[in-house]
């Protein structure tokens, strides 16, 4: 082992060569030291037409991103808010609205661009663009600032004639302020980057269903208030290199299964072709949102990244809110990614204005769906569904002294030949039956509140009520050996429905599934669903057995049971013969009898949410 002082010296030398000002907290372009990104692959040369969107640094309304000579800087939370406050004061088209408060006490706000005044015209479609759910991936904030400015002062106010824009410039405001040049080593700029997780060390892009975090609870309130016709969640991806600079996707793309098939068809037919054409006309290369199944062998194949409802696109599909996940490419320069996002947002507003009637018809059709069965718990396919052309980047391999193995090296040059790459989709591993309703007991007020935040409709009991329901017995649940997003997950592969007349106390709720958010309710309340509250570990109390029986009591009782019940005796003897380990374990044998007595805890592993069929 090397002496500690040598390790410290090596680290200090690395830091010094990368950035002499690592200890500084950047708040403006002037005090953020440049840092050496030569360890990243080279970026292909780019000179897209969208560069014409940039305002000169001398313009009084130039953003901090534009004023920076390298277009590689993004302003702090305070500077961003000050700029928007100034824009709000100067333009009647712009107003700021606070919709939440972060764990560290920072206001979370939206910037609304509209010609409607204080109340938005419901006949106009609404684009909700969300930036900074992962604050290091902040392209949407800088692009949104430019677009809002151009609508206020530079002739693009016509975009608001038939549509409205709501921009969340920074969702994870606390993570945004944990800024450093060292937040995202796989990403080319900006040179000051926020932290991926929140102040409570949570990933907001895993919280669309469980709604743990104040930020996501606030987003749901905002969505239900303004009912956006299109929700765009703006990220920057990781992973392999390729030519595409703006990739985006949605559940149901290209005919893949979706909980909102009409919306997916509209996005396929009415949105994607025009959006891709607009991006290409401005010098960008749009692509389908895909992920390599093996980053060390990129031609092995691509997959869709999964369809889980904990992500924005999965939640949008279940909630019947048209939702697009943008993943700009991390190895493209910040300038290129920001300008691509600007083009995307501008074109999205145009498409909403032109095609909102057909989109709203698709939304209505999907909100009316009440499938009797819901596929759930999606996993990657073992076999590809198709071969797709892919615009790759040239690469080779070299022998790394550091890793002691061959490593892939991207060369920064577009491959002139299209790759023909297998594409792997996702498939459900579970089918959930849709009950008429669920019954949630009043003592789980936390669960009831999360359902309300989702916009789930429910009846609250003013008096106790006894109802015929199925209560679910959990068969062999498994507690995870590791945490996930502050929870200890629990899985259960099998449940047994037990018909009971169950009394629910005052304050309990009946949750009908015949409602637009019915799919969300099923996914949250079925314990076998990987997106359920149970799966996130929110019902651990049902795994605790709190009453026991001593051997001196159960042994003679078991002998009486054997003598009185020939069928029980036959079952016991068969188990002894089939399971030698059980036969040799006296405690297990006595426990088997105890479970068959009326003394046994009948609520042990009984899930407390009832199913009404």
NUZA-564403 format. One line per field, with one value per residue (C-alpha): x, y, z; residue number from 1. Coordinates in Angstrom, 3 decimals, m for minus. Layout:
<nodes>
c1 <- [X/...] $
c2 <- [Y/...] $
c3 <- [Z/...] $
pos <- [NUM/...] $
</nodes>
This chain:
<nodes>
c1 <- [0.000/1.300/1.860/m1.062/1.057/1.973/m1.689/m2.599/0.195/m0.959/m4.543/m3.378/m1.304/m4.278/m6.550/m3.955/m3.614/m7.361/m8.394/m6.413/m9.646/m11.464/m12.245/m14.143/m17.926/m18.763/m21.419/m20.466/m18.528/m15.538/m14.692/m15.166/m11.767/m11.492/m10.833/m9.054/m11.430/m8.771/m9.688/m13.032/m13.319/m13.023/m16.254/m17.117/m16.941/m20.306/m21.488/m25.271/m27.608/m29.102/m26.016/m27.843/m30.165/m27.363/m27.439/m24.188/m22.698/m23.257/m27.023/m28.675/m30.813/m28.000/m28.157/m25.143/m24.751/m24.588/m22.363/m19.767/m17.204/m17.167/m20.954/m20.058/m21.479/m24.834/m25.904/m26.521/m29.973/m29.841/m28.569/m31.134/m33.963/m32.698/m32.618/m36.175/m37.388/m35.994/m37.679/m40.962/m40.791/m40.035/m42.589/m46.328/m45.927/m43.891/m44.833/m43.220/m45.141/m43.788/m45.174/m43.050/m40.224/m37.133/m35.875/m33.259/m35.895/m35.409/m38.511/m39.233/m40.797/m42.088/m41.895/m45.126/m45.182/m48.682/m50.807/m53.732/m52.874/m53.232/m55.566/m54.581/m57.149/m58.161/m58.744/m55.020/m52.673/m50.008/m46.394/m44.787/m41.008/m39.059/m35.349/m32.970/m34.609/m30.949/m29.276/m25.998/m28.108/m29.246/m29.571/m33.303/m32.775/m30.363/m32.436/m35.639/m34.118/m33.215/m36.619/m38.577/m36.408/m36.973/m40.743/m40.661/m38.451/m37.244/m40.283/m41.268/m44.318/m46.453/m45.626/m48.017/m50.968/m52.277/m50.248/m48.801/m45.411/m44.698/m40.994/m39.559/m36.021/m34.617/m36.592/m33.937/m32.889/m30.820/m28.888/m28.397/m26.570/m24.236/m22.297/m18.814/m16.741/m16.615/m20.233/m20.489/m17.188/m18.799/m20.352/m18.862/m19.935/m21.156/m18.020/m20.118/m22.538/m25.132/m25.348/m27.526/m29.310/m31.214/m30.272/m31.851/m29.710/m32.699/m32.972/m36.127/m36.332/m37.161/m39.928/m42.783/m44.824/m43.900/m43.761/m41.368/m39.866/m41.186/m40.042/m42.043/m45.101/m44.963/m44.639/m47.750/m49.670/m48.498/m49.502/m52.991/m53.408/m52.437/m53.133/m50.364/m51.061/m47.389/m44.854/m41.185/m38.589/m35.110/m31.993/m28.469/m27.605/m24.555/m23.190/m21.727/m20.759/m22.791/m23.635/m27.055/m27.068/m30.781/m32.350/m35.837/m38.427/m41.788/m43.518/m45.209/m42.787/m42.786/m45.682/m44.210/m46.837/m48.142/m50.714/m51.669/m51.787/m53.626/m51.147/m48.212/m49.710/m50.115/m46.507/m45.387/m47.438/m48.068/m45.133/m41.958/m41.639/m42.072/m39.826/m37.038/m37.300/m37.082/m34.005/m32.299/m33.000/m31.088/m28.081/m28.920/m29.098/m32.194/m32.390/m34.522/m33.831/m31.856/m29.202/m26.403/m26.814/m23.023/m21.031/m17.855/m19.352/m21.723/m22.641/m24.000/m27.352/m29.548/m32.520/m35.308/m34.077/m37.235/m40.803/m41.007/m43.540/m41.022/m39.615/m41.368/m42.147/m43.521/m45.608/m46.937/m48.057/m49.922/m51.414/m52.346/m50.248/m48.260/m44.696/m41.402/m38.049/m35.237/m31.713/m29.256/m25.945/m23.412/m20.329/m21.661/m20.673/m23.054/m23.654/m24.798/m27.091/m28.661/m29.371/m30.884/m33.161/m34.216/m35.202/m37.100/m39.109/m39.907/m41.062/m43.098/m45.016/m45.690/m46.906/m49.190/m50.704/m51.314/m52.376/m53.804/m57.292/m56.097/m53.791/m56.609/m58.768/m56.001/m55.698/m59.450/m59.446/m56.673/m58.182/m61.340/m59.506/m60.278/m58.283/m59.318/m55.688/m52.557/m49.150/m46.523/m42.949/m41.244/m37.943/m35.641/m36.295/m33.911/m34.243/m34.170/m37.423/m35.810/m32.563/m32.263/m29.814/m27.676/m25.390/m22.302/m18.931/m15.692/m13.831/m10.946/m9.500/m6.189/m4.472/m4.927/m2.148/m4.696/m7.332/m5.055/m7.438/m8.447/m10.509/m12.742/m11.620/m14.007/m12.281/m14.648/m15.267/m18.662/m18.639/m19.501/m21.287/m24.579/m24.473/m27.154/m27.823/m30.209/m32.856/m34.215/m37.530/m39.178/m41.893/m44.149/m43.360/m46.622/m50.280/m52.444/m56.228/m58.153/m60.515/m63.549/m61.936/m59.356/m59.939/m57.126/m57.379/m57.339/m54.249/m52.238/m52.842/m49.448/m50.539/m53.876/m52.099/m49.762/m52.749/m54.434/m51.263/m51.419/m54.925/m56.548/m60.262/m61.578/m64.453/m63.584/m65.637/m67.528/m68.418/m66.989/m68.095/m67.936/m67.431/m66.838/m63.296/m60.374/m57.455/m54.126/m51.898/m48.262/m46.534/m42.814/m41.991/m38.314/m36.674/m33.839/m30.340/m29.675/m31.376/m32.808/m33.720/m33.943/m36.129/m35.548/m37.472/m39.634/m40.757/m43.455/m43.879/m47.204/m50.279/m53.338/m56.703/m58.786/m62.444/m63.404/m65.984/m63.628/m64.464/m62.679/m62.649/m63.591/m61.252/m60.538/m60.927/m62.480/m60.448/m62.435/m60.411/m63.043/m61.251/m58.530/m55.889/m57.109/m54.042/m51.813/m53.886/m53.550/m49.787/m49.387/m51.664/m51.024/m48.185/m46.700/m46.225/m42.601/m43.887/m46.159/m45.898/m45.394/m42.481/m40.796/m40.946/m43.756/m45.673/m42.913/m45.170/m47.114/m43.950/m43.763/m45.271/m45.747/m47.187/m45.536/m46.124/m43.655/m42.686/m44.104/m47.527/m47.578/m46.115/m48.995/m51.492/m50.000/m50.295/m53.995/m54.432/m52.844/m55.071/m58.233/m57.660/m56.604/m56.291/m53.932/m51.911/m51.623/m50.509/m47.891/m46.488/m46.270/m44.274/m41.917/m41.277/m40.793/m38.613/m35.812/m34.587/m38.052/m38.291/m34.998/m35.964/m38.080/m38.784/m40.000/m42.274/m43.877/m44.200/m46.106/m48.718/m48.838/m49.725/m52.756/m54.176/m56.497/m53.738/m51.619/m51.507/m54.065/m52.787/m49.217/m48.271/m51.801/m51.640/m53.971/m55.351/m58.568/m59.653/m63.297/m64.162] $
c2 <- [0.000/3.453/5.855/8.248/11.285/9.912/9.246/12.753/14.216/12.308/13.497/17.078/16.905/15.637/18.359/21.006/19.881/19.664/22.896/25.266/26.580/23.425/24.814/27.788/27.659/29.122/31.818/33.619/32.922/34.910/32.697/29.281/28.007/26.133/22.439/19.924/17.584/15.870/12.553/12.731/11.635/14.423/16.046/16.016/19.467/21.237/24.513/24.171/26.839/27.158/29.152/32.113/31.971/33.235/36.875/38.799/39.230/42.983/42.506/43.687/40.532/38.094/35.176/34.154/31.182/33.488/36.061/33.422/33.415/29.616/29.241/26.763/28.367/28.168/30.729/30.027/29.712/33.307/34.746/32.785/34.021/37.618/37.420/36.053/38.690/41.340/39.698/39.499/43.206/44.174/42.040/41.546/38.122/36.728/35.948/33.895/31.578/29.696/26.169/24.555/24.824/22.618/20.691/23.427/26.138/27.463/28.449/26.243/28.308/28.253/30.931/31.222/32.754/33.657/36.372/35.371/37.315/35.779/32.931/30.736/30.212/26.536/26.354/26.867/23.894/24.063/22.948/22.175/22.008/20.749/21.371/20.467/17.378/16.323/19.713/18.807/18.226/21.821/22.422/23.141/26.073/27.881/27.107/28.184/31.497/32.263/31.253/33.227/36.256/35.970/35.710/38.797/41.047/39.580/38.823/35.331/36.359/34.805/31.421/32.414/33.202/29.645/27.983/28.676/27.753/26.857/26.421/24.883/26.262/24.357/21.611/20.227/23.637/22.285/19.918/22.800/24.768/21.897/23.054/22.090/21.426/17.817/16.706/14.814/13.387/11.852/15.116/17.907/21.098/23.328/23.761/24.389/21.533/20.861/17.581/14.733/14.138/16.423/17.730/14.569/12.452/11.412/10.991/12.844/10.899/7.788/9.489/9.916/7.171/6.966/10.777/10.879/14.243/17.777/18.637/15.845/16.449/20.062/18.976/16.816/19.756/21.908/19.289/18.910/22.689/23.423/20.045/20.299/18.918/18.013/17.450/17.560/16.346/17.530/15.506/14.807/11.164/9.078/5.979/5.422/7.980/8.426/11.097/12.080/15.226/15.393/12.033/11.721/9.080/8.181/4.985/3.446/4.830/3.006/0.769/m0.551/m1.351/1.673/2.448/5.420/4.008/6.927/9.435/7.300/7.076/10.862/11.348/8.851/10.298/13.963/15.004/13.072/13.587/17.362/17.627/15.660/17.776/20.998/19.795/18.624/21.941/23.681/21.382/18.897/15.124/13.847/10.240/7.736/7.421/4.182/2.746/0.319/m3.109/m3.249/m0.004/m1.968/m3.491/m0.851/m2.838/m5.688/m3.923/m1.177/m1.257/1.101/1.614/0.131/1.376/1.822/4.268/5.658/7.666/10.609/8.814/5.750/7.838/9.919/6.785/5.515/8.919/9.607/12.783/13.028/12.924/13.093/12.368/14.305/12.979/15.298/13.611/14.148/14.242/17.037/20.564/22.410/25.034/22.434/20.743/24.020/25.170/21.802/22.101/25.605/24.277/21.399/23.677/26.178/23.476/21.789/25.032/25.296/21.703/22.144/25.225/23.433/19.993/20.410/19.273/15.819/15.569/16.361/13.749/11.191/12.209/11.847/8.416/7.150/8.645/6.661/3.324/0.822/m2.312/m5.370/m6.466/m4.343/m5.605/m4.661/m5.187/m4.761/m6.453/m6.392/m8.776/m11.679/m11.424/m8.301/m7.069/m5.493/m4.400/m0.637/1.636/3.644/6.631/5.592/7.110/5.410/3.680/1.343/m0.453/m0.186/m1.975/0.112/0.121/1.360/m1.353/m4.129/m4.982/m3.715/m0.520/1.109/4.492/6.796/8.678/11.629/10.926/9.938/6.439/6.865/3.512/3.090/0.446/m2.228/m2.753/m5.182/m3.391/m4.998/m3.883/m4.640/m7.078/m7.423/m10.148/m9.745/m9.184/m7.382/m7.741/m4.525/m4.661/m2.441/m0.521/m0.566/0.166/1.900/2.064/5.494/4.780/4.789/8.497/8.781/6.436/8.232/11.571/10.308/9.017/12.411/14.131/11.922/13.242/9.888/10.267/8.597/8.419/9.131/7.306/9.503/6.431/2.903/0.554/m3.229/m4.367/m7.644/m7.525/m9.732/m9.237/m10.403/m12.837/m12.301/m15.595/m15.579/m11.867/m10.980/m7.948/m6.501/m6.548/m3.019/0.339/2.135/5.820/5.815/2.706/m0.977/m2.650/m5.712/m8.134/m10.762/m13.264/m14.740/m13.481/m15.402/m13.639/m14.282/m13.218/m11.354/m8.981/m6.226/m3.151/0.017/2.840/6.497/8.296/5.209/5.646/3.740/4.182/3.255/2.185/3.506/6.844/8.349/7.725/4.176/2.587/4.573/3.423/m0.239/0.032/1.745/m0.507/m4.012/m5.361/m7.447/m4.345/m3.201/0.397/m0.164/1.443/m2.063/m2.776/0.427/m0.932/1.259/m1.582/m3.302/m3.654/m6.517/m8.646/m8.529/m11.376/m10.249/m13.263/m16.636/m19.957/m21.949/m25.507/m26.847/m25.534/m26.243/m29.791/m31.349/m29.255/m30.546/m34.124/m33.577/m32.052/m35.100/m37.440/m35.491/m34.760/m37.645/m35.271/m33.023/m36.071/m37.238/m33.779/m33.635/m37.074/m36.259/m33.132/m35.086/m37.568/m34.916/m32.482/m34.080/m30.690/m29.948/m33.381/m32.796/m29.327/m29.571/m25.833/m25.842/m28.807/m27.100/m23.828/m25.717/m26.741/m23.293/m21.716/m24.004/m22.966/m20.054/m18.663/m17.742/m14.040/m13.889/m10.503/m11.639/m10.975/m9.767/m6.707/m4.086/m2.697/m4.453/m5.340/m4.855/m7.081] $
c3 <- [0.000/m0.852/2.063/2.585/1.847/m1.589/m2.404/m1.289/m3.406/m6.472/m6.024/m5.527/m8.679/m10.679/m9.336/m10.111/m13.718/m14.227/m12.566/m10.360/m8.836/m7.761/m4.344/m5.734/m5.922/m9.343/m9.393/m12.585/m15.729/m14.517/m11.541/m13.093/m14.084/m17.370/m16.926/m19.045/m20.895/m22.975/m21.387/m23.231/m26.867/m29.434/m30.579/m34.295/m35.858/m35.888/m37.396/m37.472/m38.776/m35.286/m34.258/m35.767/m32.732/m30.481/m29.421/m29.198/m25.739/m26.056/m26.313/m23.072/m23.114/m23.822/m21.428/m19.350/m21.678/m24.711/m23.009/m22.265/m25.073/m25.257/m24.778/m22.079/m18.940/m17.183/m14.549/m10.877/m9.356/m8.055/m11.334/m13.334/m11.148/m11.307/m15.117/m15.250/m12.777/m15.086/m18.085/m16.171/m15.305/m18.894/m20.790/m20.404/m22.000/m19.122/m15.544/m12.784/m10.499/m7.492/m7.204/m4.522/m2.017/m1.978/1.062/1.593/1.392/m2.139/m4.120/m7.125/m9.871/m13.414/m16.064/m18.030/m21.498/m22.677/m24.225/m22.000/m18.860/m15.406/m16.454/m19.395/m22.135/m21.849/m25.583/m26.189/m25.879/m23.175/m23.506/m20.148/m20.542/m17.543/m17.129/m14.361/m12.891/m13.087/m12.645/m14.340/m17.460/m17.681/m21.441/m21.132/m18.793/m21.101/m24.195/m22.439/m21.400/m25.011/m26.378/m23.780/m24.450/m28.181/m27.679/m25.458/m27.563/m30.837/m32.949/m31.858/m29.855/m32.615/m31.094/m28.293/m30.526/m30.374/m27.637/m24.195/m22.756/m19.132/m18.385/m15.239/m15.622/m12.625/m10.920/m8.576/m7.279/m4.380/m6.615/m9.054/m6.379/m5.512/m8.520/m9.592/m12.689/m11.486/m11.371/m14.672/m15.932/m19.041/m20.236/m22.324/m20.584/m19.228/m17.199/m14.074/m13.461/m10.789/m8.895/m10.139/m6.824/m4.472/m1.038/0.391/m2.006/m4.117/m7.867/m8.854/m12.100/m10.084/m8.112/m10.586/m8.924/m5.242/m4.869/m1.939/m2.670/m2.269/m5.782/m7.432/m5.295/m6.486/m10.131/m9.850/m8.434/m11.328/m13.896/m12.454/m12.318/m15.926/m17.614/m20.243/m23.681/m24.009/m21.235/m22.247/m19.745/m20.798/m19.941/m21.174/m21.697/m20.821/m22.502/m25.943/m28.572/m31.743/m34.304/m32.931/m30.796/m29.857/m29.048/m27.648/m26.998/m25.493/m24.470/m27.492/m30.065/m33.411/m32.476/m29.215/m26.563/m24.626/m21.941/m24.127/m27.671/m29.284/m27.863/m29.006/m32.497/m32.607/m31.565/m34.217/m37.057/m36.321/m34.154/m34.883/m38.663/m38.429/m35.374/m37.003/m40.148/m38.109/m36.232/m39.387/m41.107/m38.306/m38.578/m35.828/m36.022/m34.209/m33.146/m31.327/m27.613/m27.244/m24.947/m25.754/m24.199/m23.858/m23.780/m24.533/m27.684/m29.128/m32.240/m30.119/m29.941/m28.511/m26.175/m25.182/m21.639/m20.144/m19.852/m16.089/m14.677/m12.189/m15.114/m16.733/m20.005/m18.227/m15.841/m18.752/m20.547/m17.464/m16.647/m20.304/m20.432/m23.692/m22.379/m24.251/m22.675/m24.360/m23.924/m25.607/m26.249/m23.479/m25.705/m27.902/m26.787/m24.472/m27.167/m29.694/m27.175/m25.995/m29.529/m30.411/m27.387/m28.467/m31.897/m30.283/m27.970/m30.706/m33.114/m30.363/m29.819/m33.549/m33.755/m30.758/m32.335/m35.617/m34.388/m30.906/m31.930/m32.999/m29.970/m27.575/m29.274/m28.690/m25.041/m24.550/m26.182/m23.915/m20.764/m21.519/m21.627/m18.866/m19.714/m17.736/m17.511/m17.135/m18.242/m15.660/m14.481/m17.836/m18.591/m21.593/m24.468/m25.004/m28.783/m30.956/m32.430/m35.483/m37.084/m37.295/m39.090/m36.691/m37.235/m35.324/m34.513/m35.483/m32.678/m32.021/m29.014/m27.204/m24.330/m21.191/m18.614/m16.052/m16.531/m17.723/m20.543/m23.978/m23.783/m26.374/m27.738/m29.623/m32.443/m32.897/m36.586/m38.021/m39.444/m43.149/m43.114/m41.287/m38.602/m38.806/m35.116/m33.384/m31.336/m28.178/m26.745/m23.404/m22.386/m19.332/m16.821/m14.901/m15.738/m13.190/m13.173/m12.761/m9.769/m9.386/m6.538/m3.772/m0.094/1.792/5.596/7.214/9.295/6.057/5.595/3.907/1.115/0.759/0.472/m2.255/m4.225/m3.910/m5.113/m8.201/m8.847/m8.101/m7.335/m4.175/m1.706/1.946/4.597/7.069/9.139/9.477/6.725/6.431/2.855/1.047/m0.305/m1.177/1.195/m0.198/1.686/0.683/m0.065/0.752/0.336/m0.063/1.538/m0.536/0.879/m0.363/m0.354/m3.373/m3.291/0.485/0.617/1.246/m1.598/m0.997/m3.684/m3.615/m6.412/m5.310/m3.470/m2.284/m2.316/0.808/0.682/3.844/5.244/6.334/8.372/7.259/9.833/9.428/7.040/4.956/1.199/m1.651/m4.840/m7.963/m10.974/m13.395/m13.743/m15.943/m13.250/m12.706/m14.291/m11.953/m8.968/m9.983/m10.446/m7.078/m5.023/m6.386/m4.221/m7.036/m9.198/m9.216/m9.129/m6.119/m2.726/m1.329/m3.689/m2.525/1.023/2.344/4.051/6.067/9.108/7.521/7.599/11.397/13.384/16.960/18.852/19.406/21.155/23.242/22.344/25.602/24.489/20.758/20.941/22.908/20.934/17.667/18.854/19.622/16.134/14.505/16.439/15.632/11.925/9.606/6.629/8.547/9.620/6.012/4.876/7.632/6.868/3.161/3.957/6.183/3.393/0.717/2.688/4.723/5.994/7.344/8.920/10.744/12.048/15.193/15.302/11.698/12.389/15.380/13.450/10.737/13.291/14.896/11.544/11.406/14.781/15.564/17.819/14.807/13.789/10.978/9.820/9.408/5.770/5.065/2.834/4.380/1.107/0.058/m3.475/m4.403/m7.335] $
pos <- [1/2/3/4/5/6/7/8/9/10/11/12/13/14/15/16/17/18/19/20/21/22/23/24/25/26/27/28/29/30/31/32/33/34/35/36/37/38/39/40/41/42/43/44/45/46/47/48/49/50/51/52/53/54/55/56/57/58/59/60/61/62/63/64/65/66/67/68/69/70/71/72/73/74/75/76/77/78/79/80/81/82/83/84/85/86/87/88/89/90/91/92/93/94/95/96/97/98/99/100/101/102/103/104/105/106/107/108/109/110/111/112/113/114/115/116/117/118/119/120/121/122/123/124/125/126/127/128/129/130/131/132/133/134/135/136/137/138/139/140/141/142/143/144/145/146/147/148/149/150/151/152/153/154/155/156/157/158/159/160/161/162/163/164/165/166/167/168/169/170/171/172/173/174/175/176/177/178/179/180/181/182/183/184/185/186/187/188/189/190/191/192/193/194/195/196/197/198/199/200/201/202/203/204/205/206/207/208/209/210/211/212/213/214/215/216/217/218/219/220/221/222/223/224/225/226/227/228/229/230/231/232/233/234/235/236/237/238/239/240/241/242/243/244/245/246/247/248/249/250/251/252/253/254/255/256/257/258/259/260/261/262/263/264/265/266/267/268/269/270/271/272/273/274/275/276/277/278/279/280/281/282/283/284/285/286/287/288/289/290/291/292/293/294/295/296/297/298/299/300/301/302/303/304/305/306/307/308/309/310/311/312/313/314/315/316/317/318/319/320/321/322/323/324/325/326/327/328/329/330/331/332/333/334/335/336/337/338/339/340/341/342/343/344/345/346/347/348/349/350/351/352/353/354/355/356/357/358/359/360/361/362/363/364/365/366/367/368/369/370/371/372/373/374/375/376/377/378/379/380/381/382/383/384/385/386/387/388/389/390/391/392/393/394/395/396/397/398/399/400/401/402/403/404/405/406/407/408/409/410/411/412/413/414/415/416/417/418/419/420/421/422/423/424/425/426/427/428/429/430/431/432/433/434/435/436/437/438/439/440/441/442/443/444/445/446/447/448/449/450/451/452/453/454/455/456/457/458/459/460/461/462/463/464/465/466/467/468/469/470/471/472/473/474/475/476/477/478/479/480/481/482/483/484/485/486/487/488/489/490/491/492/493/494/495/496/497/498/499/500/501/502/503/504/505/506/507/508/509/510/511/512/513/514/515/516/517/518/519/520/521/522/523/524/525/526/527/528/529/530/531/532/533/534/535/536/537/538/539/540/541/542/543/544/545/546/547/548/549/550/551/552/553/554/555/556/557/558/559/560/561/562/563/564/565/566/567/568/569/570/571/572/573/574/575/576/577/578/579/580/581/582/583/584/585/586/587/588/589/590/591/592/593/594/595/596/597/598/599/600/601/602/603/604/605/606/607/608/609/610/611/612/613] $
</nodes>
